[in-house]
Amino acid sequence: MLIRQKVITATIISCILIVILATTAYILAADRVGREYISPKISKSFADIFQLQLQQDPENIFALQSLSNSMVQHYKVQEIAFYNIKNERVIYACSNTCVHNLPDSFNKKVINNGSENNPDRHIFNLQSRTDTLSTDKDNQTSSYLGTKPLKLVIIPKNGLAKFFYADTVSTALMIVSLSTLLLFFLYNCIRFWQRSPYKRLLTTIEEIQSKPDDNIRFELNDADTAKLCEALNTLIIINDDRKMTLMKEKEKAENARIRAIRLSNETRTINEKLASEITIRRSVETQLTHTQSILDSIIDSMPSALFTLDNKGYIIQCNQQAADWLDCERHPLVGKQLFNYIEELTDFNDLIRQSLAENSVKKIERLKLSLPIGSFPADITLYPLKDNNLDGLVIRIDDISQRQKIEEVIMQTEKMKSVGGLAAGMAHEINNPLGAILQGIQNIKRRIQIENDKNKEIAKSYDLDLSSMIGYLEQRQIIKFLNNIQDAGQRAASIVSNMLQFSRGTQKQLSPTHIKDLIERTLNLARADLELKNIEIQLANIDESLMFHCIPSELEQVILNLLQNSAQALSHYQPNHPDKNWVPHINLSATQDNKYTYINVKDNGPGIAKDVRRRIFEPFFTTKDIGAGTGLGLSVSYFIITAHHNGQLDIESKPGEGACFTLKIPNQPLLPK
């Protein structure tokens, strides 16, 4: 919408609003004049008419009623009522539908709607020659009883008549229409006056465009467009100057374009070289990133913990294993003191400084570390960084728990091998005189038997009574001494047999065996032992279908030996136990997985100290008194399980918490180790 259109629209709207406001004010003023001036005047005039009627013909009530009905047809009267001297309503008339706002008996407050004076209610006192004006219902006649006043109540209509509103609105619409036509006429005149100078400007512009070389300029004789024309003339002059300047600049630009083309060709060649170098660089960066990723993966996959420290002991970098051992994330460790997490390293500050000063590798072996994940022995290697820009060192921590166990197993195996050879030689040397002793004892016992015919013959030749001799030998306990000698010899022979078995590397044929049957047979043998009779042996539920390959006699010997050792430990522990209600017992259980069978022998005895636990499977090592044990029982058991069954014999024990021996045997026979 153009500006002039907006102006004329706003003007029309303003005129309409002014007319509406003026009309509204006129209606409100007329309404107020009607209520405050015309209504009281009309009511007073009607009261005067009623007064004349009463003076002329006071007896005719029908004339008053008819006059009242005529007067309520006036547009300013709504209701008319007469009240006699007794305050009774005797005449009532209303316009349209009677709503009976006026009561049947006169009450000023009720008529005035609860107030003393109501401008919308007009009350007049009229004089008549009658004392009362009443209506006889039978003959409709009046009676005169003297001169008394009557009360006339007139309620005017509020508001203006409909014809007044119609005339007022019609007049307002006519004024608006005439004003609009006048405004459109003025609008067209103003539009013509405004467009004339601009048309001349457009004509001049078209001439300048069609004849740019004629030096045409705008005329300055019109006062409305003089300044605009002067400004346009100035722009034309400036434009001509710029054209000249642009021509010169165009020549320069053409020369610059030629140089730019030459430089563009050179740049294209350089860009091609740069693109080639960028491709090579990206390839190298990709390889470096891949290499860095591989190195990070290798470092993070190492089972060792790696820490890179500066010369003040602050962590620069660490691998994932180090963070796992310290039970925290990797990134928060950077910038922290390593000694705050591994306190054991504070004892080796001098060694760390020496490694930095001498630029040499240092090593700390078998250091017991206490970390959040647990305690374990470790080897720690210190080596300085080979970087001239960074003064620091790398600390590598290796968990040697498994290596330590392997070393103990290797040491135990070497001991067994070395002792095996010694045991074989000793067994052969002892076996010869032991055989002679046992044979001599058997011959002595045979030579003193009464039932032997040869003994009888020789004793008769010497007049010797064999019965008396036997009585003498028994009386002097010589036969008992001989039996003791024979028992000791047999025990020594058993020891020699165990030593020979220990020294041999042969293995008997393994046979499939039910685990439950094997353990029950062993328990039957154990129950005959005097030391096991006073101990409660608890056997866990074992599936009867579980089977594995073993040498039953050897495995029975191992389990029986373990039961006897537990029984001896429990019998010595019971008198010294602080709890008098403590009951010694041994638990036997067996489980099986896809590869191995596990047999556990667990007691609630005193347990085994750490230094004793390391040497418990060594041959001839014993904690018993001299003569009470040989120290071969557990070593032979260990040999049977490891050499003959390719299994393991382990022990878990803490002082005061009992001991648990575990036999780990393959389900299927394996090649000898």
C-alpha positions as CSV (number, residue, x, y, z in Angstrom):
1,M,0.0,0.0,0.0
2,L,1.3,3.5,-1.0
3,I,1.8,6.2,1.6
4,R,-1.0,8.3,0.2
5,Q,-3.4,5.3,0.4
6,K,-2.4,4.8,4.0
7,V,-3.0,8.5,4.8
8,I,-6.4,8.6,3.2
9,T,-7.4,5.3,4.9
10,A,-6.3,6.6,8.3
11,T,-8.2,9.9,7.6
12,I,-11.4,8.0,6.8
13,I,-11.1,5.8,9.9
14,S,-10.5,8.9,12.0
15,C,-13.6,10.6,10.6
16,I,-15.7,7.5,11.3
17,L,-14.4,7.3,14.8
18,I,-15.2,11.0,15.4
19,V,-18.7,10.6,14.0
20,I,-19.2,7.5,16.3
21,L,-18.0,9.3,19.3
22,A,-20.1,12.4,18.5
23,T,-23.2,10.3,18.0
24,T,-22.6,8.3,21.2
25,A,-22.1,11.6,23.1
26,Y,-25.3,13.0,21.6
27,I,-27.4,9.9,22.5
28,L,-26.0,10.0,26.1
29,A,-26.8,13.7,26.4
30,A,-30.3,13.2,25.1
31,D,-30.9,10.3,27.5
32,R,-29.7,12.4,30.4
33,V,-31.9,15.4,29.4
34,G,-34.9,13.0,29.0
35,R,-34.3,11.4,32.5
36,E,-33.4,14.6,34.3
37,Y,-35.6,17.2,32.6
38,I,-38.2,15.9,30.2
39,S,-39.4,13.0,32.4
40,P,-40.2,15.2,35.4
41,K,-41.9,17.8,33.2
42,I,-44.0,15.2,31.5
43,S,-44.9,13.6,34.8
44,K,-45.8,17.0,36.2
45,S,-47.9,17.8,33.2
46,F,-49.8,14.5,33.5
47,A,-50.4,15.2,37.2
48,D,-51.9,18.5,36.3
49,I,-54.2,16.9,33.8
50,F,-55.3,14.3,36.4
51,Q,-55.8,17.2,38.9
52,L,-58.1,19.0,36.3
53,Q,-60.1,15.8,35.8
54,L,-60.6,15.3,39.5
55,Q,-61.7,18.9,39.8
56,Q,-64.2,18.7,37.0
57,D,-65.6,15.2,37.5
58,P,-64.4,13.6,40.7
59,E,-67.0,10.9,40.7
60,N,-66.1,9.3,37.4
61,I,-63.4,6.7,38.2
62,F,-63.7,5.2,34.7
63,A,-62.6,8.5,33.2
64,L,-59.5,8.5,35.3
65,Q,-58.8,4.9,34.3
66,S,-59.3,5.7,30.7
67,L,-57.1,8.7,30.9
68,S,-54.4,6.6,32.7
69,N,-54.5,4.0,29.9
70,S,-54.1,6.8,27.3
71,M,-51.2,8.4,29.1
72,V,-49.2,5.1,29.5
73,Q,-49.1,5.0,25.7
74,H,-46.7,7.9,25.8
75,Y,-43.1,6.8,25.1
76,K,-41.9,8.3,28.4
77,V,-44.5,6.7,30.7
78,Q,-44.3,3.1,31.9
79,E,-46.8,2.8,34.9
80,I,-49.5,5.0,36.6
81,A,-51.3,4.3,39.9
82,F,-53.7,6.1,42.2
83,Y,-53.9,5.5,46.0
84,N,-56.8,6.7,48.2
85,I,-56.7,8.1,51.7
86,K,-56.4,4.5,53.0
87,N,-53.3,3.9,50.9
88,E,-55.2,1.5,48.7
89,R,-54.4,1.2,45.0
90,V,-57.7,2.1,43.1
91,I,-56.4,2.8,39.6
92,Y,-53.4,1.1,37.8
93,A,-52.2,1.3,34.2
94,C,-49.0,0.2,32.5
95,S,-47.5,0.1,29.0
96,N,-47.1,-3.2,27.2
97,T,-47.0,-6.1,29.8
98,C,-47.8,-5.0,33.4
99,V,-45.1,-6.3,35.7
100,H,-46.8,-4.9,38.8
101,N,-43.8,-3.1,40.1
102,L,-46.2,-0.7,42.0
103,P,-47.6,-2.4,45.2
104,D,-51.4,-2.7,46.0
105,S,-50.9,-0.5,49.1
106,F,-49.0,2.7,49.2
107,N,-45.5,2.5,50.9
108,K,-43.0,5.2,49.9
109,K,-39.9,3.1,50.6
110,V,-41.3,0.1,48.6
111,I,-42.3,2.3,45.7
112,N,-38.8,4.0,45.7
113,N,-37.1,0.6,45.9
114,G,-35.9,1.0,49.5
115,S,-34.8,4.7,49.3
116,E,-36.4,7.9,50.5
117,N,-36.0,9.7,47.1
118,N,-35.8,7.9,43.7
119,P,-35.4,10.2,40.7
120,D,-37.1,7.5,38.5
121,R,-40.3,7.5,40.7
122,H,-42.6,10.6,40.7
123,I,-45.2,10.9,43.5
124,F,-47.9,13.7,43.5
125,N,-50.6,14.6,46.0
126,L,-53.9,15.5,44.2
127,Q,-56.9,17.2,45.8
128,S,-60.5,16.0,45.4
129,R,-63.9,16.8,46.8
130,T,-64.3,13.2,48.0
131,D,-63.0,11.9,51.3
132,T,-62.3,8.5,49.9
133,L,-62.5,7.2,46.4
134,S,-63.6,3.6,46.5
135,T,-65.2,1.2,44.1
136,D,-68.5,-0.5,44.8
137,K,-68.2,-3.9,43.2
138,D,-72.0,-4.2,42.8
139,N,-73.1,-1.0,41.1
140,Q,-69.7,0.6,40.2
141,T,-70.7,4.0,41.8
142,S,-68.8,6.6,43.9
143,S,-69.6,8.1,47.2
144,Y,-68.5,11.5,48.5
145,L,-67.4,11.8,52.1
146,G,-65.6,15.2,52.3
147,T,-62.3,16.7,50.9
148,K,-59.2,14.5,51.2
149,P,-55.9,14.3,49.1
150,L,-55.1,11.4,46.6
151,K,-51.6,10.1,45.8
152,L,-50.6,9.8,42.1
153,V,-47.5,7.6,41.3
154,I,-45.9,7.8,37.8
155,I,-43.0,5.6,36.7
156,P,-41.4,7.0,33.6
157,K,-39.6,4.9,31.0
158,N,-35.8,5.0,31.0
159,G,-34.0,5.4,27.7
160,L,-34.9,7.0,24.4
161,A,-37.4,6.0,21.8
162,K,-36.5,3.7,19.0
163,F,-37.3,6.4,16.4
164,F,-34.7,8.6,18.1
165,Y,-32.0,6.0,17.6
166,A,-33.0,5.3,14.0
167,D,-33.0,9.0,13.1
168,T,-29.6,9.6,14.9
169,V,-27.9,6.6,13.2
170,S,-29.3,7.6,9.8
171,T,-28.0,11.1,10.2
172,A,-24.5,9.8,11.3
173,L,-24.4,7.5,8.3
174,M,-25.2,10.3,5.9
175,I,-22.5,12.5,7.5
176,V,-20.0,9.6,7.1
177,S,-20.9,9.1,3.5
178,L,-20.6,12.7,2.6
179,S,-17.3,13.0,4.5
180,T,-15.9,9.9,2.6
181,L,-16.9,11.3,-0.8
182,L,-15.3,14.6,0.1
183,L,-12.1,12.9,1.2
184,F,-11.9,10.8,-2.0
185,F,-12.3,14.0,-4.0
186,L,-9.5,15.6,-2.0
187,Y,-7.4,12.5,-2.3
188,N,-7.6,12.5,-6.1
189,C,-6.7,16.2,-6.2
190,I,-3.7,15.8,-3.9
191,R,-2.7,12.7,-5.9
192,F,-2.7,14.7,-9.2
193,W,-0.8,17.6,-7.6
194,Q,1.8,15.1,-6.2
195,R,2.3,13.1,-9.4
196,S,2.8,16.1,-11.8
197,P,6.4,16.9,-10.7
198,Y,7.4,13.2,-10.5
199,K,6.0,12.6,-14.0
200,R,8.3,15.3,-15.2
201,L,11.2,13.6,-13.3
202,L,10.4,10.3,-14.9
203,T,10.3,11.9,-18.4
204,T,13.7,13.5,-17.8
205,I,15.1,10.1,-16.6
206,E,13.8,8.4,-19.8
207,E,15.4,11.0,-21.9
208,I,18.7,10.6,-20.1
209,Q,18.6,6.8,-20.5
210,S,17.7,7.1,-24.2
211,K,20.3,9.8,-25.0
212,P,23.2,9.3,-22.5
213,D,25.6,11.4,-24.5
214,D,23.4,14.6,-24.8
215,N,24.3,15.9,-21.3
216,I,20.6,16.3,-20.3
217,R,20.0,17.6,-16.8
218,F,17.0,18.0,-14.5
219,E,15.2,21.4,-14.3
220,L,15.2,23.2,-11.0
221,N,12.1,25.5,-11.6
222,D,9.7,23.3,-9.4
223,A,10.0,24.2,-5.7
224,D,8.8,20.7,-4.6
225,T,11.5,18.8,-6.5
226,A,14.2,21.4,-6.8
227,K,16.5,19.8,-4.2
228,L,15.9,16.3,-5.5
229,C,16.7,17.4,-9.0
230,E,19.8,19.2,-7.8
231,A,20.9,16.0,-6.0
232,L,20.2,13.9,-9.1
233,N,22.2,16.3,-11.3
234,T,25.1,15.9,-8.8
235,L,24.8,12.1,-9.0
236,I,24.9,12.2,-12.8
237,I,28.1,14.2,-12.7
238,I,29.6,11.9,-10.1
239,N,28.4,8.9,-12.2
240,D,30.2,10.3,-15.3
241,D,33.4,10.8,-13.3
242,R,33.1,7.2,-12.0
243,K,32.6,5.9,-15.6
244,M,35.9,7.5,-16.6
245,T,37.5,6.1,-13.5
246,L,36.0,2.6,-14.2
247,M,37.3,2.7,-17.8
248,K,40.8,3.3,-16.5
249,E,40.3,0.7,-13.8
250,K,39.0,-1.8,-16.3
251,E,42.2,-1.5,-18.3
252,K,44.2,-2.1,-15.2
253,A,41.9,-5.0,-14.3
254,E,42.4,-6.6,-17.7
255,N,46.2,-6.4,-17.2
256,A,45.7,-7.8,-13.7
257,R,43.5,-10.6,-15.1
258,I,46.3,-11.6,-17.5
259,R,48.8,-11.6,-14.7
260,A,46.3,-13.6,-12.5
261,I,45.9,-16.2,-15.3
262,R,49.6,-16.6,-15.4
263,L,49.8,-16.8,-11.6
264,S,46.9,-19.2,-11.6
265,N,48.7,-21.6,-13.8
266,E,51.7,-21.4,-11.6
267,T,49.5,-21.9,-8.5
268,R,47.8,-24.9,-10.0
269,T,51.1,-26.5,-10.6
270,I,52.1,-25.7,-7.0
271,N,48.8,-27.0,-5.7
272,E,49.2,-30.3,-7.6
273,K,52.6,-30.7,-5.9
274,L,51.1,-29.8,-2.5
275,A,48.2,-32.3,-3.0
276,S,50.7,-35.0,-3.8
277,E,52.7,-34.1,-0.6
278,I,49.5,-33.9,1.4
279,T,48.5,-37.4,0.2
280,I,51.9,-38.7,1.2
281,R,51.7,-36.9,4.5
282,R,48.2,-38.3,5.2
283,S,49.5,-41.8,4.4
284,V,52.4,-41.3,6.8
285,E,50.0,-39.9,9.5
286,T,47.7,-42.9,9.0
287,Q,50.6,-45.3,9.3
288,L,51.9,-43.4,12.4
289,T,48.4,-43.4,13.9
290,H,48.1,-47.1,13.2
291,T,51.6,-47.7,14.6
292,Q,50.7,-45.7,17.7
293,S,47.5,-47.6,18.1
294,I,49.4,-50.9,17.8
295,L,52.0,-49.7,20.4
296,D,49.3,-48.6,22.8
297,S,47.5,-51.9,22.4
298,I,50.8,-53.8,23.0
299,I,51.6,-51.7,26.1
300,D,48.0,-52.1,27.4
301,S,48.1,-55.8,26.7
302,M,51.2,-56.4,28.6
303,P,50.7,-58.2,31.9
304,S,53.2,-55.8,33.5
305,A,52.4,-52.4,35.0
306,L,54.3,-49.6,33.3
307,F,54.7,-46.1,34.8
308,T,56.5,-43.2,33.1
309,L,57.7,-40.7,35.7
310,D,59.4,-37.3,35.5
311,N,62.5,-36.5,37.6
312,K,60.3,-35.5,40.5
313,G,58.3,-38.8,40.7
314,Y,55.1,-37.5,39.1
315,I,53.2,-39.9,36.7
316,I,53.4,-38.8,33.1
317,Q,51.8,-41.9,31.5
318,C,50.7,-45.4,32.5
319,N,49.2,-48.5,30.9
320,Q,45.9,-50.2,31.5
321,Q,47.4,-52.9,33.7
322,A,48.8,-50.3,36.1
323,A,45.4,-48.6,36.4
324,D,43.8,-52.0,37.0
325,W,46.3,-52.9,39.8
326,L,45.7,-49.5,41.4
327,D,41.9,-50.0,41.0
328,C,41.3,-46.6,39.3
329,E,41.0,-44.9,35.9
330,R,44.2,-44.1,33.9
331,H,43.7,-40.4,33.3
332,P,43.2,-39.3,36.9
333,L,46.6,-40.9,37.7
334,V,48.5,-38.5,35.4
335,G,50.2,-35.7,37.5
336,K,50.0,-37.7,40.7
337,Q,52.9,-39.0,42.8
338,L,53.5,-42.7,42.3
339,F,54.7,-43.1,45.9
340,N,51.3,-42.1,47.1
341,Y,49.8,-45.2,45.5
342,I,52.7,-47.7,46.0
343,E,54.2,-46.9,49.4
344,E,56.8,-49.7,49.2
345,L,58.7,-47.7,46.6
346,T,59.5,-44.9,49.1
347,D,62.3,-47.2,50.5
348,F,64.0,-47.1,47.1
349,N,64.2,-43.4,46.5
350,D,68.0,-43.5,46.5
351,L,68.0,-46.3,43.9
352,I,65.6,-44.3,41.7
353,R,67.8,-41.2,41.9
354,Q,70.9,-43.3,41.2
355,S,69.2,-44.8,38.1
356,L,68.5,-41.2,36.9
357,A,71.9,-39.9,37.7
358,E,73.9,-42.8,36.2
359,N,71.4,-43.3,33.3
360,S,71.5,-47.0,34.1
361,V,69.0,-49.8,34.6
362,K,68.3,-50.9,38.1
363,K,66.2,-53.8,39.4
364,I,64.3,-54.6,42.6
365,E,63.6,-58.3,43.0
366,R,60.9,-60.1,45.0
367,L,59.4,-57.0,46.6
368,K,56.1,-57.7,48.4
369,L,53.6,-55.1,47.2
370,S,50.3,-54.3,48.9
371,L,48.0,-52.8,46.3
372,P,44.2,-52.3,46.2
373,I,43.6,-55.5,44.3
374,G,45.7,-57.5,46.8
375,S,49.3,-58.4,47.9
376,F,51.7,-60.2,45.7
377,P,55.5,-60.5,45.1
378,A,56.9,-58.4,42.2
379,D,60.1,-57.7,40.3
380,I,60.5,-53.9,39.6
381,T,62.8,-52.6,36.8
382,L,63.9,-49.0,36.6
383,Y,65.3,-47.6,33.4
384,P,65.8,-44.0,32.3
385,L,64.1,-42.6,29.2
386,K,66.1,-42.3,26.1
387,D,64.8,-38.8,25.3
388,N,66.9,-35.6,25.4
389,N,63.8,-33.5,25.8
390,L,62.4,-35.3,28.8
391,D,64.2,-36.2,32.0
392,G,62.5,-39.2,33.5
393,L,62.4,-42.9,33.9
394,V,60.1,-45.9,33.3
395,I,59.1,-48.3,36.1
396,R,58.0,-51.7,35.1
397,I,56.3,-53.9,37.7
398,D,56.0,-57.7,37.1
399,D,53.8,-60.0,39.1
400,I,56.0,-63.0,39.9
401,S,53.4,-65.0,41.9
402,Q,53.1,-67.6,39.2
403,R,56.8,-67.7,38.5
404,Q,57.5,-68.1,42.2
405,K,55.1,-71.1,42.3
406,I,56.7,-72.6,39.2
407,E,60.2,-72.1,40.8
408,E,59.0,-73.8,43.9
409,V,57.6,-76.7,41.8
410,I,60.9,-76.9,39.8
411,M,62.9,-76.8,43.0
412,Q,60.7,-79.5,44.5
413,T,61.1,-81.6,41.4
414,E,64.8,-81.1,41.4
415,K,64.9,-82.1,45.1
416,M,62.9,-85.2,44.3
417,K,65.2,-86.1,41.5
418,S,68.3,-85.7,43.5
419,V,66.8,-87.5,46.5
420,G,65.5,-90.2,44.3
421,G,68.9,-91.3,43.3
422,L,70.1,-91.1,46.9
423,A,67.1,-93.1,48.0
424,A,67.7,-95.8,45.4
425,G,71.3,-96.3,46.6
426,M,70.4,-96.2,50.3
427,A,67.5,-98.7,49.7
428,H,69.8,-101.2,48.0
429,E,72.4,-100.9,50.7
430,I,69.9,-101.2,53.5
431,N,67.9,-104.0,51.9
432,N,70.8,-106.5,52.0
433,P,71.4,-106.5,55.8
434,L,67.7,-105.9,56.5
435,G,66.9,-109.1,54.5
436,A,69.5,-111.0,56.5
437,I,68.0,-109.8,59.8
438,L,64.4,-110.7,58.8
439,Q,65.6,-114.1,57.5
440,G,67.5,-114.7,60.7
441,I,64.4,-113.8,62.8
442,Q,62.2,-116.1,60.7
443,N,64.8,-119.0,61.1
444,I,65.0,-118.4,64.9
445,K,61.2,-118.5,65.3
446,R,61.1,-121.6,63.1
447,R,63.9,-123.4,65.1
448,I,62.0,-123.0,68.4
449,Q,58.6,-124.2,67.1
450,I,57.4,-127.4,69.1
451,E,55.5,-128.8,66.1
452,N,58.7,-129.0,64.0
453,D,59.9,-132.7,63.7
454,K,63.5,-131.7,63.2
455,N,63.4,-129.5,66.3
456,K,62.0,-132.4,68.3
457,E,64.7,-134.8,67.1
458,I,67.6,-132.5,67.9
459,A,66.1,-131.5,71.3
460,K,65.7,-135.2,72.2
461,S,69.3,-135.9,71.4
462,Y,70.2,-133.2,74.0
463,D,67.5,-134.3,76.5
464,L,65.9,-130.8,76.1
465,D,62.2,-130.3,76.8
466,L,60.9,-127.9,74.1
467,S,57.8,-127.0,76.2
468,S,60.0,-125.9,79.1
469,M,62.2,-123.9,76.8
470,I,59.2,-122.2,75.3
471,G,57.9,-121.4,78.8
472,Y,61.3,-120.0,79.7
473,L,61.5,-117.8,76.6
474,E,58.0,-116.5,77.1
475,Q,58.7,-115.9,80.8
476,R,61.8,-113.9,79.9
477,Q,59.9,-112.1,77.0
478,I,62.4,-113.3,74.5
479,I,59.7,-114.3,72.0
480,K,58.2,-110.8,72.4
481,F,61.7,-109.3,71.7
482,L,61.9,-111.5,68.6
483,N,58.4,-110.3,67.4
484,N,59.4,-106.7,68.0
485,I,62.6,-107.2,66.0
486,Q,60.5,-108.7,63.2
487,D,58.0,-105.9,63.3
488,A,60.8,-103.2,63.2
489,G,62.4,-105.1,60.3
490,Q,59.2,-105.2,58.4
491,R,58.6,-101.5,59.0
492,A,62.1,-100.8,57.8
493,A,61.4,-103.0,54.8
494,S,58.3,-101.0,54.1
495,I,60.4,-97.8,54.2
496,V,62.9,-99.3,51.9
497,S,60.1,-100.3,49.5
498,N,58.7,-96.8,49.5
499,M,62.2,-95.4,48.8
500,L,62.6,-97.8,45.9
501,Q,59.2,-96.9,44.6
502,F,60.1,-93.2,45.0
503,S,63.3,-93.7,43.0
504,R,61.7,-95.6,40.1
505,G,60.2,-93.7,37.2
506,T,58.0,-96.5,36.0
507,Q,54.2,-96.2,36.0
508,K,51.7,-98.9,36.4
509,Q,48.7,-99.3,34.1
510,L,45.9,-96.8,35.0
511,S,42.4,-98.3,35.2
512,P,38.9,-96.7,35.3
513,T,37.7,-96.4,38.8
514,H,34.6,-95.1,40.6
515,I,35.5,-92.2,42.8
516,K,33.0,-93.0,45.5
517,D,34.0,-96.7,45.7
518,L,37.7,-95.7,46.0
519,I,37.1,-93.3,48.9
520,E,34.8,-95.7,50.7
521,R,37.5,-98.5,50.5
522,T,40.0,-96.1,51.9
523,L,37.7,-95.2,54.8
524,N,37.2,-98.8,55.6
525,L,41.0,-99.2,55.9
526,A,41.3,-95.9,57.9
527,R,38.7,-97.0,60.5
528,A,41.0,-99.8,61.6
529,D,43.6,-97.2,62.6
530,L,43.5,-96.4,66.3
531,E,44.2,-92.7,65.8
532,L,41.3,-92.3,63.4
533,K,38.7,-94.0,65.6
534,N,38.3,-91.0,67.9
535,I,37.9,-88.5,65.0
536,E,34.7,-87.7,63.1
537,I,35.2,-88.3,59.4
538,Q,32.5,-86.6,57.3
539,L,32.1,-87.8,53.7
540,A,30.2,-85.4,51.3
541,N,27.6,-86.7,48.9
542,I,29.4,-88.0,45.8
543,D,27.7,-89.1,42.6
544,E,28.2,-92.8,42.2
545,S,28.5,-92.5,38.4
546,L,31.7,-90.3,38.6
547,M,34.7,-92.2,37.2
548,F,38.4,-91.4,36.5
549,H,41.6,-93.3,35.6
550,C,44.0,-94.0,38.3
551,I,46.0,-96.7,40.1
552,P,43.6,-97.6,42.9
553,S,46.1,-99.1,45.4
554,E,48.4,-96.1,45.1
555,L,45.6,-93.6,45.4
556,E,44.3,-95.4,48.5
557,Q,47.8,-95.2,50.0
558,V,47.9,-91.4,49.3
559,I,44.4,-90.7,50.8
560,L,45.1,-93.0,53.8
561,N,48.4,-91.2,54.4
562,L,46.7,-87.8,54.3
563,L,44.0,-89.0,56.8
564,Q,46.7,-90.3,59.2
565,N,48.6,-87.0,59.0
566,S,45.4,-85.1,59.8
567,A,44.6,-87.5,62.6
568,Q,48.0,-87.0,64.2
569,A,47.7,-83.2,63.9
570,L,44.2,-83.2,65.5
571,S,45.2,-85.5,68.3
572,H,48.0,-83.2,69.3
573,Y,45.9,-80.1,68.9
574,Q,42.9,-81.3,71.0
575,P,44.4,-81.1,74.5
576,N,45.7,-77.5,73.8
577,H,42.5,-76.2,72.2
578,P,41.0,-73.2,74.2
579,D,37.5,-74.3,73.4
580,K,36.6,-77.4,75.5
581,N,33.6,-78.1,73.3
582,W,35.7,-78.3,70.2
583,V,35.3,-81.6,68.2
584,P,38.0,-82.7,65.7
585,H,36.7,-83.8,62.3
586,I,37.9,-84.4,58.8
587,N,35.9,-83.6,55.7
588,L,36.3,-85.7,52.5
589,S,34.7,-84.5,49.3
590,A,35.2,-85.1,45.6
591,T,34.1,-83.0,42.5
592,Q,34.7,-83.4,38.8
593,D,34.8,-81.2,35.7
594,N,35.4,-81.9,32.0
595,K,39.2,-82.5,32.5
596,Y,40.0,-83.1,36.2
597,T,38.8,-84.8,39.3
598,Y,39.4,-83.0,42.6
599,I,39.6,-84.9,45.9
600,N,39.8,-82.7,49.1
601,V,40.9,-83.8,52.5
602,K,40.2,-81.0,55.0
603,D,40.5,-80.9,58.8
604,N,39.9,-78.3,61.5
605,G,43.3,-78.7,63.1
606,P,46.0,-76.2,64.0
607,G,47.0,-75.5,60.4
608,I,50.5,-75.3,58.9
609,A,52.9,-72.4,59.1
610,K,54.1,-70.8,55.9
611,D,57.8,-71.9,56.3
612,V,56.7,-75.5,57.0
613,R,54.2,-75.4,54.0
614,R,57.0,-74.7,51.6
615,R,59.0,-77.8,52.6
616,I,56.2,-80.2,53.5
617,F,56.7,-82.4,50.3
618,E,60.5,-82.6,50.7
619,P,61.7,-86.2,51.4
620,F,62.8,-86.9,55.0
621,F,61.4,-83.5,56.1
622,T,59.2,-84.0,59.2
623,T,58.0,-81.9,62.2
624,K,57.6,-85.0,64.4
625,D,60.0,-86.1,67.1
626,I,63.0,-88.2,66.2
627,G,61.8,-91.8,65.7
628,A,58.2,-90.8,65.3
629,G,58.3,-90.3,61.6
630,T,60.5,-90.8,58.6
631,G,59.4,-87.7,56.5
632,L,58.7,-89.9,53.4
633,G,54.9,-90.2,53.6
634,L,53.9,-86.9,51.9
635,S,56.9,-86.9,49.6
636,V,55.9,-90.4,48.3
637,S,52.3,-89.2,48.0
638,Y,53.4,-86.2,46.1
639,F,55.5,-88.5,43.8
640,I,52.6,-90.8,43.2
641,I,50.2,-88.0,42.2
642,T,52.7,-86.1,40.0
643,A,54.8,-88.9,38.5
644,H,52.3,-91.8,38.3
645,H,49.1,-89.8,37.6
646,N,50.3,-86.6,36.0
647,G,48.3,-84.6,38.5
648,Q,48.9,-82.1,41.3
649,L,48.9,-82.2,45.1
650,D,48.3,-78.8,46.6
651,I,47.8,-77.5,50.1
652,E,45.9,-74.5,51.5
653,S,46.4,-73.7,55.2
654,K,46.6,-70.9,57.7
655,P,47.7,-71.2,61.3
656,G,44.6,-71.9,63.5
657,E,42.3,-72.5,60.5
658,G,43.0,-76.1,59.6
659,A,44.5,-77.5,56.4
660,C,43.1,-78.7,53.1
661,F,45.0,-81.1,50.8
662,T,43.7,-81.2,47.2
663,L,44.4,-84.0,44.7
664,K,44.0,-82.8,41.1
665,I,44.0,-85.9,38.8
666,P,43.2,-86.0,35.1
667,N,40.0,-87.9,34.2
668,Q,41.7,-89.6,31.3
669,P,45.2,-91.1,31.3
670,L,47.9,-88.7,30.0
671,L,51.5,-89.3,28.9
672,P,54.0,-89.4,31.7
673,K,55.6,-86.1,32.5
